[in-house]
């Protein structure tokens, strides 16, 4: 009986070492390649927007389509921070009390605001390009909401409850040009 139990244990360990751990390593490589493809797409889109100074409906749709092709399901968030200069006055009601200084304020516009310009509701047609100005900041964030083979294998082998939180890809920077 003891001899049979040791043979069963040895067979289970052999299966584990010969099949499951190599599968886990392959799944990790696949996950890395998927994230690299998604990040590359994210960088291309954000740099195109920063260099051109606008987002068109076609640019956004192509970006979302490319993200889908990377193999995951991503929730995309866009952020545009518009730079505004406010003059400083001793008395805001009296223009003669100008202090010779300006404060910089950023107005933030998010995905819903940008998509309302790109795809206006009720018209059935695409909107106008969303324009940014030089000196503004534009950031794209993608949250991975998909469940990959790595997650499934990790849960099976390590008895874990899956990802601790969504994987996050983010990229952006200052708008460099107004090409509209």
Short mmCIF file of the C-alpha atoms (twelve columns), coordinates in Angstrom:
data_MODEL
# 
_entry.id   MODEL 
# 
loop_
_atom_site.group_PDB 
_atom_site.id 
_atom_site.type_symbol 
_atom_site.label_atom_id 
_atom_site.label_alt_id 
_atom_site.label_comp_id 
_atom_site.label_asym_id 
_atom_site.label_seq_id 
_atom_site.Cartn_x 
_atom_site.Cartn_y 
_atom_site.Cartn_z 
_atom_site.pdbx_PDB_model_num 
ATOM 1   C CA . UNK A 1   0.000   0.000  0.000   1 
ATOM 2   C CA . UNK A 2   2.819   2.394  0.872   1 
ATOM 3   C CA . UNK A 3   4.559   1.596  -2.388  1 
ATOM 4   C CA . UNK A 4   1.386   2.354  -4.397  1 
ATOM 5   C CA . UNK A 5   0.870   5.661  -2.567  1 
ATOM 6   C CA . UNK A 6   4.406   6.795  -3.358  1 
ATOM 7   C CA . UNK A 7   3.933   5.892  -7.029  1 
ATOM 8   C CA . UNK A 8   0.702   7.910  -7.201  1 
ATOM 9   C CA . UNK A 9   2.402   10.875 -5.527  1 
ATOM 10  C CA . UNK A 10  5.345   10.614 -7.928  1 
ATOM 11  C CA . UNK A 11  2.978   10.499 -10.916 1 
ATOM 12  C CA . UNK A 12  1.105   13.603 -9.700  1 
ATOM 13  C CA . UNK A 13  4.362   15.484 -9.177  1 
ATOM 14  C CA . UNK A 14  5.557   14.446 -12.632 1 
ATOM 15  C CA . UNK A 15  2.341   15.754 -14.209 1 
ATOM 16  C CA . UNK A 16  2.654   18.967 -12.241 1 
ATOM 17  C CA . UNK A 17  6.282   19.540 -13.180 1 
ATOM 18  C CA . UNK A 18  6.071   18.355 -16.788 1 
ATOM 19  C CA . UNK A 19  2.839   20.027 -17.870 1 
ATOM 20  C CA . UNK A 20  1.414   22.640 -15.533 1 
ATOM 21  C CA . UNK A 21  4.476   24.750 -14.729 1 
ATOM 22  C CA . UNK A 22  5.590   25.007 -18.385 1 
ATOM 23  C CA . UNK A 23  2.003   25.980 -19.230 1 
ATOM 24  C CA . UNK A 24  2.179   28.645 -16.516 1 
ATOM 25  C CA . UNK A 25  5.440   30.007 -17.939 1 
ATOM 26  C CA . UNK A 26  3.963   30.116 -21.450 1 
ATOM 27  C CA . UNK A 27  0.889   31.927 -20.098 1 
ATOM 28  C CA . UNK A 28  3.130   34.488 -18.375 1 
ATOM 29  C CA . UNK A 29  4.987   35.142 -21.629 1 
ATOM 30  C CA . UNK A 30  1.688   35.452 -23.487 1 
ATOM 31  C CA . UNK A 31  0.451   37.944 -20.879 1 
ATOM 32  C CA . UNK A 32  3.657   39.991 -21.197 1 
ATOM 33  C CA . UNK A 33  3.324   40.108 -24.986 1 
ATOM 34  C CA . UNK A 34  -0.329  41.126 -24.701 1 
ATOM 35  C CA . UNK A 35  0.570   44.000 -22.362 1 
ATOM 36  C CA . UNK A 36  3.417   45.104 -24.627 1 
ATOM 37  C CA . UNK A 37  1.089   45.191 -27.641 1 
ATOM 38  C CA . UNK A 38  -1.539  47.147 -25.695 1 
ATOM 39  C CA . UNK A 39  1.044   49.593 -24.333 1 
ATOM 40  C CA . UNK A 40  2.494   50.117 -27.809 1 
ATOM 41  C CA . UNK A 41  -0.992  50.963 -29.114 1 
ATOM 42  C CA . UNK A 42  -1.583  53.294 -26.163 1 
ATOM 43  C CA . UNK A 43  1.711   55.142 -26.768 1 
ATOM 44  C CA . UNK A 44  1.037   55.498 -30.503 1 
ATOM 45  C CA . UNK A 45  -2.418  56.999 -29.907 1 
ATOM 46  C CA . UNK A 46  -1.328  59.375 -27.130 1 
ATOM 47  C CA . UNK A 47  1.705   60.572 -29.103 1 
ATOM 48  C CA . UNK A 48  -0.416  61.117 -32.222 1 
ATOM 49  C CA . UNK A 49  -2.846  63.249 -30.215 1 
ATOM 50  C CA . UNK A 50  -0.032  65.178 -28.517 1 
ATOM 51  C CA . UNK A 51  1.738   65.843 -31.831 1 
ATOM 52  C CA . UNK A 52  -1.384  66.773 -33.820 1 
ATOM 53  C CA . UNK A 53  -3.311  68.621 -31.115 1 
ATOM 54  C CA . UNK A 54  -6.658  66.967 -31.804 1 
ATOM 55  C CA . UNK A 55  -8.582  63.684 -31.616 1 
ATOM 56  C CA . UNK A 56  -10.857 62.625 -34.468 1 
ATOM 57  C CA . UNK A 57  -13.593 59.991 -34.223 1 
ATOM 58  C CA . UNK A 58  -11.623 57.781 -36.624 1 
ATOM 59  C CA . UNK A 59  -8.457  58.072 -34.505 1 
ATOM 60  C CA . UNK A 60  -10.368 57.033 -31.381 1 
ATOM 61  C CA . UNK A 61  -12.158 54.126 -33.098 1 
ATOM 62  C CA . UNK A 62  -8.880  52.861 -34.583 1 
ATOM 63  C CA . UNK A 63  -7.248  53.063 -31.150 1 
ATOM 64  C CA . UNK A 64  -10.031 51.082 -29.473 1 
ATOM 65  C CA . UNK A 65  -9.967  48.517 -32.287 1 
ATOM 66  C CA . UNK A 66  -6.188  48.080 -31.959 1 
ATOM 67  C CA . UNK A 67  -6.573  47.582 -28.199 1 
ATOM 68  C CA . UNK A 68  -9.129  44.848 -28.851 1 
ATOM 69  C CA . UNK A 69  -6.707  43.148 -31.245 1 
ATOM 70  C CA . UNK A 70  -4.087  42.938 -28.505 1 
ATOM 71  C CA . UNK A 71  -6.132  40.151 -26.925 1 
ATOM 72  C CA . UNK A 72  -7.736  41.744 -23.905 1 
ATOM 73  C CA . UNK A 73  -10.723 43.810 -22.923 1 
ATOM 74  C CA . UNK A 74  -9.708  47.284 -21.793 1 
ATOM 75  C CA . UNK A 75  -11.674 50.120 -20.259 1 
ATOM 76  C CA . UNK A 76  -10.253 53.350 -21.696 1 
ATOM 77  C CA . UNK A 77  -10.161 56.687 -19.894 1 
ATOM 78  C CA . UNK A 78  -9.083  59.916 -21.563 1 
ATOM 79  C CA . UNK A 79  -8.073  63.060 -19.693 1 
ATOM 80  C CA . UNK A 80  -7.450  66.505 -21.145 1 
ATOM 81  C CA . UNK A 81  -6.168  69.212 -18.797 1 
ATOM 82  C CA . UNK A 82  -6.558  72.621 -20.426 1 
ATOM 83  C CA . UNK A 83  -4.111  75.279 -19.254 1 
ATOM 84  C CA . UNK A 84  -5.548  78.700 -18.378 1 
ATOM 85  C CA . UNK A 85  -3.714  81.781 -17.089 1 
ATOM 86  C CA . UNK A 86  -5.527  83.972 -14.558 1 
ATOM 87  C CA . UNK A 87  -4.176  87.459 -13.804 1 
ATOM 88  C CA . UNK A 88  -3.731  88.268 -10.120 1 
ATOM 89  C CA . UNK A 89  -5.417  91.432 -8.824  1 
ATOM 90  C CA . UNK A 90  -5.332  93.055 -5.391  1 
ATOM 91  C CA . UNK A 91  -9.024  93.865 -5.821  1 
ATOM 92  C CA . UNK A 92  -10.712 91.678 -8.478  1 
ATOM 93  C CA . UNK A 93  -13.301 94.409 -9.135  1 
ATOM 94  C CA . UNK A 94  -10.623 97.028 -9.970  1 
ATOM 95  C CA . UNK A 95  -8.436  96.300 -13.050 1 
ATOM 96  C CA . UNK A 96  -5.990  98.977 -11.883 1 
ATOM 97  C CA . UNK A 97  -4.808  96.765 -9.000  1 
ATOM 98  C CA . UNK A 98  -3.036  94.265 -11.257 1 
ATOM 99  C CA . UNK A 99  -0.175  92.689 -9.274  1 
ATOM 100 C CA . UNK A 100 1.922   91.808 -12.330 1 
ATOM 101 C CA . UNK A 101 1.545   88.073 -11.779 1 
ATOM 102 C CA . UNK A 102 -0.457  85.248 -13.313 1 
ATOM 103 C CA . UNK A 103 -1.626  81.983 -11.791 1 
ATOM 104 C CA . UNK A 104 -1.920  78.815 -13.861 1 
ATOM 105 C CA . UNK A 105 -5.136  76.807 -13.585 1 
ATOM 106 C CA . UNK A 106 -5.949  73.528 -15.316 1 
ATOM 107 C CA . UNK A 107 -9.522  72.691 -16.308 1 
ATOM 108 C CA . UNK A 108 -9.892  68.918 -16.646 1 
ATOM 109 C CA . UNK A 109 -12.076 67.233 -19.262 1 
ATOM 110 C CA . UNK A 110 -12.592 63.491 -19.073 1 
ATOM 111 C CA . UNK A 111 -13.736 60.651 -21.322 1 
ATOM 112 C CA . UNK A 112 -17.439 61.496 -21.238 1 
ATOM 113 C CA . UNK A 113 -16.781 65.134 -22.200 1 
ATOM 114 C CA . UNK A 114 -14.434 64.180 -25.037 1 
ATOM 115 C CA . UNK A 115 -16.728 61.467 -26.414 1 
ATOM 116 C CA . UNK A 116 -19.684 63.898 -26.445 1 
ATOM 117 C CA . UNK A 117 -17.722 66.055 -28.882 1 
ATOM 118 C CA . UNK A 118 -16.506 63.110 -30.977 1 
ATOM 119 C CA . UNK A 119 -19.842 61.269 -31.081 1 
ATOM 120 C CA . UNK A 120 -22.750 63.655 -30.409 1 
ATOM 121 C CA . UNK A 121 -25.919 61.801 -29.419 1 
ATOM 122 C CA . UNK A 122 -29.111 62.099 -31.404 1 
ATOM 123 C CA . UNK A 123 -27.519 63.249 -34.662 1 
ATOM 124 C CA . UNK A 124 -26.586 59.828 -36.033 1 
ATOM 125 C CA . UNK A 125 -23.303 61.126 -37.399 1 
ATOM 126 C CA . UNK A 126 -19.777 61.620 -36.201 1 
ATOM 127 C CA . UNK A 127 -18.855 64.866 -34.530 1 
ATOM 128 C CA . UNK A 128 -16.053 67.285 -35.112 1 
ATOM 129 C CA . UNK A 129 -12.484 66.665 -33.961 1 
ATOM 130 C CA . UNK A 130 -11.811 67.360 -30.294 1 
ATOM 131 C CA . UNK A 131 -9.185  70.125 -30.292 1 
ATOM 132 C CA . UNK A 132 -6.445  70.675 -27.743 1 
ATOM 133 C CA . UNK A 133 -4.083  73.615 -27.408 1 
ATOM 134 C CA . UNK A 134 -0.317  73.688 -27.150 1 
ATOM 135 C CA . UNK A 135 0.705   73.416 -23.488 1 
ATOM 136 C CA . UNK A 136 -2.322  71.332 -22.471 1 
ATOM 137 C CA . UNK A 137 -1.866  67.860 -21.026 1 
ATOM 138 C CA . UNK A 138 -3.406  64.714 -22.522 1 
ATOM 139 C CA . UNK A 139 -3.357  61.340 -20.770 1 
ATOM 140 C CA . UNK A 140 -4.749  57.953 -21.806 1 
ATOM 141 C CA . UNK A 141 -5.338  55.206 -19.237 1 
ATOM 142 C CA . UNK A 142 -6.403  51.637 -20.025 1 
ATOM 143 C CA . UNK A 143 -7.642  49.247 -17.333 1 
ATOM 144 C CA . UNK A 144 -7.393  45.546 -18.187 1 
ATOM 145 C CA . UNK A 145 -10.758 43.953 -17.385 1 
ATOM 146 C CA . UNK A 146 -10.168 40.597 -19.109 1 
ATOM 147 C CA . UNK A 147 -9.441  37.218 -17.596 1 
ATOM 148 C CA . UNK A 148 -6.403  35.590 -19.154 1 
ATOM 149 C CA . UNK A 149 -5.109  32.002 -19.147 1 
ATOM 150 C CA . UNK A 150 -2.462  33.162 -16.666 1 
ATOM 151 C CA . UNK A 151 -5.187  34.139 -14.188 1 
ATOM 152 C CA . UNK A 152 -6.887  30.760 -14.534 1 
ATOM 153 C CA . UNK A 153 -3.669  28.755 -14.158 1 
ATOM 154 C CA . UNK A 154 -2.508  30.881 -11.232 1 
ATOM 155 C CA . UNK A 155 -5.793  30.332 -9.434  1 
ATOM 156 C CA . UNK A 156 -5.539  26.589 -10.020 1 
ATOM 157 C CA . UNK A 157 -1.900  26.188 -8.993  1 
ATOM 158 C CA . UNK A 158 -1.613  28.723 -6.200  1 
ATOM 159 C CA . UNK A 159 -5.211  28.622 -4.966  1 
ATOM 160 C CA . UNK A 160 -5.403  32.399 -5.143  1 
ATOM 161 C CA . UNK A 161 -8.480  34.506 -5.746  1 
ATOM 162 C CA . UNK A 162 -7.105  36.042 -8.947  1 
ATOM 163 C CA . UNK A 163 -5.827  39.529 -9.585  1 
ATOM 164 C CA . UNK A 164 -5.603  41.892 -6.658  1 
ATOM 165 C CA . UNK A 165 -6.843  44.758 -8.822  1 
ATOM 166 C CA . UNK A 166 -7.111  45.774 -12.444 1 
ATOM 167 C CA . UNK A 167 -3.915  46.055 -14.432 1 
ATOM 168 C CA . UNK A 168 -3.258  49.631 -15.398 1 
ATOM 169 C CA . UNK A 169 -1.572  51.061 -18.483 1 
ATOM 170 C CA . UNK A 170 -1.161  54.830 -18.654 1 
ATOM 171 C CA . UNK A 171 0.674   57.253 -20.917 1 
ATOM 172 C CA . UNK A 172 0.455   60.917 -21.803 1 
ATOM 173 C CA . UNK A 173 2.118   64.273 -21.646 1 
ATOM 174 C CA . UNK A 174 2.073   67.842 -22.896 1 
ATOM 175 C CA . UNK A 175 0.479   68.704 -26.233 1 
ATOM 176 C CA . UNK A 176 3.326   69.800 -28.480 1 
ATOM 177 C CA . UNK A 177 1.563   71.095 -31.572 1 
ATOM 178 C CA . UNK A 178 -1.727  72.440 -32.918 1 
ATOM 179 C CA . UNK A 179 -2.020  70.896 -36.378 1 
ATOM 180 C CA . UNK A 180 -5.620  71.803 -37.214 1 
# 
